Amino acid sequence: MPFFRFLNIKISLAFVAICLLITQHLVAAEKTHPITYYTELYPPSSYYYNDQLIGLSVDLLKFIWHDQGIAEQPILVVPWARGYKEVSDKPNTALFAMSKTADRAAKFKWVGPLFTAEYYIIAQPNTGLFITDITQVYDKSIAVIRNDVTQSLIYETDFPRQHIIAAKSMDDALALFKAERVDLLAISRSGLNAAIKQRKLGSNLFQRILLLKVIDDYIAFSKDTPDEIVEAFQASLDKLKNQHLALKEEYKLN
């Protein structure tokens, strides 16, 4: 009889130990995370579909969280200018997707690249504009997104500042262009194509007249973010190569 009582105690202790291990595993799988995430609405990187935030950057970030054992985090959708200010000024913040340019490289910590973007100057098709150099349209007005790479790229060309209209978002920049309140628009090819598809715009309303630059886009973390977080995220991204390629195919960002 004592033997069976001893055996029952051992079985009970083993059961308790297993339950503790399972609990610890579930807690670890849903561990909290100190970063606040921001994005803008900029398809196909991040946008709403059926009231759900999706896009290559959003989906890829979720894969990284899962690989890191991090519970799904809130993503705050804000105009680009606000998101850029938050990640510039506040600790433990991240903004995506941000083009990594020379003037930004030292300001943030980076995970990526997520995808490569081609930035163009767009004109109204009825203008008959054909140019080989941006100086040929210095007399035109152009819409850019405030604190976005489009603004930086246009500034780099010495475009007359009085002709640059800085919108707070891609939607606002597109609205200015569609209403013909500006002559030109600086935008990424993938962003424009996705906007045309989503908003059922005619592609014949937009004429690409000059390639500005080809740049890689990343997740930008605030400068104070611990290196171990950034390095772990980069390691996960590197490991998720197959999922990354599949998302590029799905969102047509090859």
C-alpha positions in Angstrom: 0.0 0.0 0.0 2.7 2.5 0.8 4.3 1.8 -2.5 1.1 2.7 -4.4 0.7 5.9 -2.3 4.3 6.8 -3.1 3.6 6.1 -6.8 0.5 8.3 -6.8 2.5 11.1 -5.2 5.1 10.8 -7.9 2.5 10.8 -10.6 0.8 13.9 -9.1 4.1 15.7 -8.8 4.9 14.8 -12.4 1.5 16.1 -13.6 2.0 19.4 -11.7 5.5 19.8 -13.2 4.1 19.2 -16.7 1.3 21.7 -16.1 3.9 24.3 -14.9 6.0 23.7 -18.0 3.0 24.1 -20.3 2.0 27.3 -18.5 5.5 28.7 -18.7 5.6 27.9 -22.4 2.3 29.7 -23.1 3.4 32.7 -21.2 6.7 32.8 -23.1 4.8 32.4 -26.4 2.8 35.5 -25.5 5.5 37.6 -23.9 5.1 41.3 -23.9 7.2 43.7 -26.0 8.3 47.2 -25.2 8.0 48.7 -28.7 5.2 50.9 -30.0 4.6 50.4 -33.7 3.5 53.1 -36.2 2.6 52.9 -39.9 0.9 55.0 -42.5 -1.7 53.9 -45.0 0.5 53.3 -48.1 -0.5 50.2 -50.1 0.7 47.6 -50.8 3.0 48.1 -47.7 0.2 48.7 -45.2 -3.5 49.3 -45.8 -7.0 48.3 -44.7 -9.0 45.5 -46.4 -12.3 44.5 -45.0 -11.5 46.6 -41.9 -8.3 44.6 -41.3 -4.8 46.1 -41.5 -2.8 44.1 -44.0 0.1 44.6 -46.5 3.5 43.2 -47.1 5.1 45.1 -44.2 2.3 44.3 -41.8 2.2 40.6 -42.6 6.0 40.4 -42.5 6.1 42.0 -39.1 3.6 39.5 -37.8 5.8 36.7 -39.0 8.7 38.2 -37.1 6.7 38.6 -33.9 5.6 34.9 -34.2 9.2 33.8 -34.8 10.3 35.8 -31.7 7.5 34.4 -29.5 5.9 37.9 -29.2 2.2 38.3 -28.8 0.6 40.3 -31.7 1.1 44.0 -30.9 -1.1 47.0 -31.7 -0.1 49.0 -34.8 -1.0 52.6 -34.8 -2.0 54.0 -38.2 -1.1 57.7 -38.4 -0.2 60.2 -41.1 3.4 59.8 -42.1 4.5 63.1 -40.7 3.2 62.2 -37.2 4.7 58.7 -37.3 8.1 60.1 -38.4 8.0 62.6 -35.5 7.1 59.9 -33.0 9.9 57.6 -34.0 12.3 60.5 -34.0 11.4 61.9 -30.6 10.1 59.0 -28.5 12.0 56.0 -27.1 11.0 52.4 -27.9 9.1 53.2 -31.1 9.2 51.8 -34.6 7.8 53.1 -38.0 7.4 51.2 -41.2 8.1 51.1 -44.0 10.8 53.8 -44.1 13.1 54.3 -47.0 16.7 54.2 -45.8 18.4 57.2 -47.2 21.9 58.7 -46.4 20.4 61.5 -44.3 18.3 59.1 -42.3 20.8 56.2 -41.8 22.3 57.4 -38.5 19.0 58.6 -37.0 17.4 55.2 -36.6 18.2 51.5 -36.2 17.1 49.4 -39.1 15.6 46.0 -39.9 15.3 45.0 -43.5 15.1 45.5 -46.3 11.4 44.7 -46.6 11.1 45.6 -50.3 12.6 47.9 -52.9 10.8 51.0 -54.1 11.1 52.9 -57.3 10.2 56.6 -56.9 9.0 58.6 -59.9 7.7 62.0 -60.9 4.2 61.7 -62.3 2.5 64.2 -64.6 -1.0 64.6 -65.9 -1.1 62.6 -69.3 -2.6 65.5 -71.2 0.4 67.7 -70.6 2.6 66.0 -73.1 5.6 66.3 -70.8 8.7 64.3 -71.8 11.8 65.1 -69.8 15.3 63.8 -69.3 16.2 66.0 -66.4 14.2 67.4 -63.5 15.4 71.0 -64.1 13.1 70.9 -67.1 10.1 71.1 -64.8 11.4 73.6 -62.2 8.6 75.9 -63.2 5.9 73.3 -62.3 4.3 72.6 -58.9 4.8 69.2 -57.3 3.1 67.3 -54.4 5.2 65.3 -52.0 4.5 63.7 -48.6 5.8 65.7 -45.6 8.9 64.1 -44.0 8.6 61.3 -46.5 11.4 60.2 -48.8 9.6 61.9 -51.7 10.2 65.2 -50.0 13.9 64.4 -49.4 14.4 63.3 -53.0 12.8 66.4 -54.4 14.8 68.6 -52.0 18.0 66.9 -53.2 17.3 68.0 -56.7 17.2 71.7 -55.7 13.6 71.9 -56.9 12.3 75.5 -56.1 10.9 75.3 -52.6 8.0 77.6 -53.4 6.7 75.0 -55.9 6.8 72.1 -53.5 3.5 71.3 -51.8 4.0 69.0 -48.8 0.9 66.8 -48.0 0.4 65.0 -44.8 -0.3 61.6 -46.4 -0.3 59.8 -49.7 -4.1 60.2 -50.0 -3.8 63.9 -49.6 -1.0 64.1 -52.2 -3.1 62.0 -54.6 -6.1 64.3 -54.0 -4.0 67.4 -54.9 -2.9 65.8 -58.1 -6.3 64.4 -59.1 -7.9 67.9 -58.5 -5.1 69.4 -60.7 -4.1 71.7 -57.9 -0.5 70.6 -58.6 1.2 69.8 -61.9 3.3 66.9 -60.7 3.4 64.1 -58.1 6.4 62.3 -56.5 5.4 58.8 -55.5 6.6 55.2 -55.5 5.6 53.0 -58.5 4.2 50.3 -56.2 2.3 52.8 -54.1 0.7 54.4 -57.1 -0.2 51.0 -58.7 -1.8 49.9 -55.5 -3.7 53.2 -55.1 -5.0 52.9 -58.7 -6.2 49.4 -58.0 -7.8 50.1 -54.6 -9.5 53.4 -55.7 -10.4 52.1 -59.1 -8.6 55.0 -60.8 -7.7 54.9 -64.4 -4.0 54.2 -64.9 -4.2 56.5 -68.0 -4.6 59.4 -65.5 -0.9 59.1 -64.5 2.1 59.4 -66.6 5.6 58.5 -65.3 8.0 61.1 -66.7 11.2 60.6 -64.6 12.7 58.0 -62.3 14.0 59.8 -59.2 15.7 56.9 -57.3 15.5 53.2 -56.3 15.6 52.7 -52.5 15.2 49.9 -50.0 12.5 50.2 -47.4 12.9 49.0 -43.8 11.4 49.0 -40.3 13.0 52.0 -38.6 13.4 51.7 -34.8 14.1 54.7 -32.5 17.8 55.3 -31.9 17.6 54.1 -28.2 16.0 50.7 -29.0 18.2 48.0 -27.5 20.5 46.4 -30.0 19.4 42.9 -29.0 15.8 43.6 -30.1 17.0 45.0 -33.5 19.4 42.2 -34.0 16.8 39.5 -33.1 14.3 41.0 -35.5 16.9 41.1 -38.3 17.8 37.4 -37.6 14.1 36.5 -37.8 13.7 38.4 -41.0 16.7 36.6 -42.5 15.4 33.3 -41.4 11.9 33.9 -42.9 13.3 34.1 -46.4 10.6 31.8 -48.0 7.7 33.6 -46.3 9.3 37.0 -47.3 9.5 35.9 -51.0 5.9 34.6 -50.9 4.7 38.0 -49.6 6.6 39.8 -52.3 4.8 37.7 -54.9 1.4 38.1 -53.3 1.7 41.9 -53.1 3.6 42.3 -56.4 6.7 43.8 -54.9 9.3 41.7 -56.6 
